[in-house]
Amino acid sequence: MTQSQLVFELPHIPALGSEDFFISASNEKAVGLIRAWPDWPSPIAVLTGPEGSGKTHLVNVWRARSGAETFAASDVGKAVERVCDRPGPVVMEDIDRTAFDEHSAFHLLNLARERRFEVLITARTQPGAWAVSLPDLRSRLRSAALVTIEEPDEALLGAVLVKLFTDRQISVEPGVVGYLLRRMERSMAAAQKLVEALDLAAFAERRRVTRGLASKYFAVREQAEGDAGDRG
């Protein structure tokens, strides 16, 4: 199928296998933690990183390796029930983005130590920024193994752009990725939004993603931001 035949906005299927996770200096420590399981320095590990940085991907890789079950932080009570009935690795996701039962969380971490299973906790922010009022829980979290995914370097961001375009089956003109890297915000979330916007623009104009299309997108966005600033 040629690109000109793609006249409909087709669904895309992101690849989530471990082979699709690109490794660079910004995430190699996090990857190392996942690969080191079950030989972690602590049964409790905290994985932090900005939106879209790959935390969920690494969690999926760890779940495949460990057989862990995932719980939202707000469902920590269910996690406690599960490990009491059947001890085993668990994930608590997005602990910094929702209210949760601190006593249940403390109980879960104690059980991990007593019954020898692992807990992987994910968040966007560092543990010191979390609104945790229970002193015993704060102490447990301070003793956890902490790894952080940093904002992506240029090599990683370029690889991610290529992957995102490929996931959507988008044909891009040579040199486009380099041009985008010089103009875009350096974050995974920005890369995802940019590729989505260029996909929609290319679909609307029935054309490939070219440097000209990208330049037009940035010009329109800058004009909109300027107009918003004038109104403010």
N, C-alpha and C positions, 0 to 999 in steps of 0.2 A: 504494500500500500504506500503510495507517495504521500508527501505531506499535504499536497493540494487536495487530496481526497478526504482529509480529516476535517470535514465541514461541520461535524457535531462535536459537542463537548463530551468526550467519552470518559467513563469512569477510569480512574487509575488505581493501580495496586502497588503500594509501596512495598519494596522487599525488606523483610525484617530479619533475615538470617544473619548469623554472626559474621559471615564473610562480607556482608555489606556495610559493616560498621568501620568507618575509616579511622585509623589510629594516627595521632600526631602528638606533639608535646603537650597540647592542651588537654588531652584526655587519657594519656598513657598510664597515669597512676590509677585512674578509675578502672581501666581495662585490666591492669595488673591485679587489682583487688579481686575482680570477678574470676580471673584465671587462677588465683591463689587458693580459692575455696577448695577443700574445707580447712586449709591450713591458715586461717585468719588469726591475727594477733589477739583478737577479742571476738567473742560470739556475737557482738553487736557491732554493726558497721553503718555508717552514715554516708550517703552519697548525695552531694549537693551539686547544683549547676543551674544555669539560667534556662529559661523556657526554650524548648527545642534543642537542647544541647546533647541529647541522646540518653538521658537517664532511663526512659522507658525501654529503649532498645537494650541497654545493658541489663535491666531488670529481667527482660524476656530471655536473654542469654543465660542469666544466672538461674532463672526458674527451670530452664531446660536442663541445666547441669545438676541442679540440686533437688528438683521436684518441689520447690517452694510454692506456697499458696499466697496470693496477694490479697491484702485487705486495705481499704481506705482507712486513714487514721481515725475517722469518725466511727469505724466499725471495729475498733481495737478490742472491744468486749467479745466480739465473735472470734477474734484471733485467739484470745485467751481460752475460750471454750474449746476451740479446735485443738490447741496444743495440750490442754489438759486431757482430752480424749485420745489424741494421737500426736505425740511430740514430733516436731519436724520443722524445717526451715520455713520462715514466713517473711513476707515483705509488708511494710507499712508505708504507703505512698502518700506524698504531699502533706507531711506532718505539719508544715508551716502554713498551710492554706485553709485549715478548717479547725473548728473546735473539736476536742477529743477528751476522753476520760483519762486524766493523768494518773489516777490510781490504777486503772486497768493497764495502762501503758507500763507503769512501774512493775506491776505484777508480771506482765509479759516478759520484760527484760530480766527479771529475777528467775523466772522459769527457764529462760534460755540458758542462764548460767548453771542452774541446778540440774536440768535435764539434758544439757549438752546438745542444743540445736542453735541455729543461727537466725538472727533477725537483721534484715537489711532495711534501712529507713531512708526514704528519699525526701528531698526538699530543694527549694530554689535558693534558700538562704542558709547561712551558717547557724549552727545550734545556739550560739550566743544571742542571736536575734530572735529566737523563738519565745513566745509568750508562755513560758512554763513557770508555774508558781510553786509546784511541789519540789522542795529542796532535794529529796531523795532521788527524784526523777532527773533533776538537773545533774546530780552527781553521776548517775548511771550514764547519762548521755555524754558527759565529759570524758568518761573512760572508754567510749566507743572508738573504733578505728574510723577516722575521718578522711575521706578523699573528695576532692572537688574537681569538677570539669570546668575549665576556664573557657573564656570566650575563644572562638576558633581562630587559629592563625590562617594566613592566606592560603597555604597549601590545602588545609583541611576544608576551608570554606569553598575553594574552587572545586574540590572533589565532590562536596555535598551539592553544589549547584548542578554539576554534571549529572549526579545521581537523581536529583529532583526532576530535571528535565527528562531523563531517561524513564523514570517512573511514570511520567505523564505521556510518554511516547512523543515528545516534542523534538523536532529537528531544529537545531540552532546553527546559525551561520558561524564559520570559523572566526575566532577573535571576540565573540560576544561575551564569553565567560570572563576573559581578562578585562574587558570594558566594564562589566558589571562590578567586578571586584574593586575597580578604581572609584566607583561612584556610590556603592551601597554602604549601608550601616553594617558593621562587622559583628553579626550575630546570626545564629541558626534560625531564630524566629524571623529575622528580616529576610533571610534567604528563602524561607518557605513562602512568605508573603509576596516577595518579588517574583518568584517563579509562577505562583498562582496568578498574579496580575498580568504578567507577560503572556501566560497561556490564554487568559481571557481576551487580551488585546489582539493576539495573533488569530484567535478564533473569530473575533469580530471583523477583522480586516482580511480574513481568508489568506494569510501569508505566513511565512516562516518567522521565527524569532530572529530578527536581524539587529545589527547595531543601530540602524536607523529607527527601528521600532523601539528599541530600548532607550535611545536618546529622546524620542518623542514622549515616552512614558515619564522619564525623569523631568523633562521640561514641564509637562502637565502637572506633575506632583509638586514641583517647586513653585509653580504659579499658584496652585491651590493653597499651599502653605503660606505663601506671601499674602494672598487675599485674606486668609484666616487671621494672620498677624495684624493686617490693617484694620480688620473689624474689631480685633481685641483692643 
